[in-house]
């Protein structure tokens, strides 16, 4: 099947996300530094709960399809739209693709990536796909997906949660096709121009993201001129001279989840009532404002721990604020940090009372937000919803999608803050949030 | 020694069996084309080649120069052409004769007469050459008193600085702009040249989705032929976010097989493609084809910039003289220019760190800051090249077409700056089409501007 004109144009638009046209070219090179109140230990594009993937994922990884501003799906790493061959829907990758580490990418990698995503964050998103993705031993670039309508497959694969990674990917040694290559450590995330980038290397040579343990540290560093970007503001004491605000919208949601120990608060919709009782918009925690909140409720389940994954300062600040607002005599909530591994086990087992978590916006069509939030409740529920979509308006705010879930939305995680003079940031045109690979420095 | 009968044309035809679905095998014939030369030398070689061997002792003469523009030294130009063609043919020059009859009267025993007919028209030097058979005996004169030529050649090439030195000089005046609507809105490269060898210029526009052959008429851009990138080349493994694109017309006189072709390269797509005059795919080439003198050379894109070395794009292409550029660049242009004495040189213009560096005769001259759209040509045919560039700005409203001359002394003189508030997306120089400087074409948001 030939690529349609609109798809081709979409693909090219996806390649080209800089604002500048012709005349002088976008300046190449330069380095940006910022501090972030999130853990930089690992990044996993297939993990629906990975904050680093929510904020930087689209600069390091690419799904094989993308969606433009009008919702049209276009091939990014795929060589055209999926097509049906011998009763199977087939995706062919572009020839010559390599990961940032130089690994050649083919159908085997895509099949492995999709299988991995299906067993992780894309559990609900891919529930309606046939249960396998197979490479073709005769044709290196092909992946077979069983019998499925090509447009539906392309839409599902357009989610950043279904990004292409090399076979055997490790979240602590990230390797993708995005504009940057990445090196993770407990103290920083280093992004360096990826010379194999499947959609174009970044203009910037390097971005250094320091992990900080205090939300205010980023604003202090920005105000003092040590950082080029300030997370969530223009300065701590006062605004940095010449700095500009930026806001690239919501890339995920911070949610409160009820577990097996929540008693009557474990009922569907109760978590959202708890979330509604927290005036998160007034607490300056970097969450997007919610409007039209429904009924609320304080915590009445006795003393309990409020778990959250450690080394995420913003999540800790949110957990502390939530605990303070929901607690009252005899029903104290205690913010409790647990390791990433332990938190993942809590998620799987449900053996907790309350937890604060982050859920990425998965893109992938109008049902994406509902399926992502449902996955935060139970993956099996997300699969059920995908297979039997409820007849609701999917374009409603996220906190109105949780009436039947055991996860309540506290607010959207927004890419927001201040940037110094001479730095031009760019929005991600085929996903959400920003695209530092298309950012550049003019001064 | 027999003279071949019939009409011989300077242009040969290349069998073109290519189509987009089945590209022809990538095995072109070995190039036997000459290095770039002056117009007079080029025409002399082409005419001599087209006429083939002539008998020893043949006399060559030339009709007076016909010119559509003032030619104060027309006779001297005629003599120059005559000497060059005579030298190529090995013929004896009769500088006085102006017709076949004249020549015959003055050289009755010559085995043949070659008569040249030089003409200046539409910015080109046209040269017709006719071979007349011997009429040494009374019987041959009685049998065919008015016999016609036994061989004919016709060649033409754009006027260069050497030819211009025999004509009225061209002066730069305030630019006049003609605008043509309905061009593609996102043009990344333009090319202008005589692709089919008919003496008129063809205009090509290139976007990220297609190459178009267009005609400018009635204030509009009419589309003639189209080649879509999706049918020409696969997407590059590592495209650039902001593309670099080049499209080059190689005129028949400078093509290996005497048939004009187009080389197009775009960083969105793998390698480059060579297209015929109908924009059908002739072959794919592994690297990025850039304009070099009258033809193309190939380089690589590394770390978002063009490479610092040029190689022949194809095994059939001539080797690139002076292919060591010494600079990596994000904009590139080249031309072949001659001095008024007819000495040729290849000129390269490269944009490095926002400044244009011009390389010619192994020397580098920094011309000044410029935007990413670049062209170089000797617009007024005085031997000094003009550098046409945009402004180094990112907002279209501040953009302009700036034309500067790099004088032989190494100094730079600004000719004019034409504001283009919608931004210049691509710029190219066209061959001369008559009196006045060569036209410059630029693309700007769905419009083609012709600047004279």
Interface residues (C-beta under 8 A of the other chain):
Chain A: X2 X3 X5 X8 X9 X11 X12 X15 X16 X17 X18 X19 X20 X21 X22 X23 X24 X25 X26 X28 X79 X94 X95 X96 X97 X98 X179 X193 X195 X196 X197 X198 X199 X200 X201 X202 X203 X437 X438 X442
Chain B: X188 X208 X209 X230 X234 X235 X236 X237 X238 X239 X240 X241 X242 X243 X268 X270 X303 X304 X305 X330 X331 X354 X371 X372 X373 X390 X391 X392 X393 X394 X395 X396 X398 X399 X423 X424 X425 X426
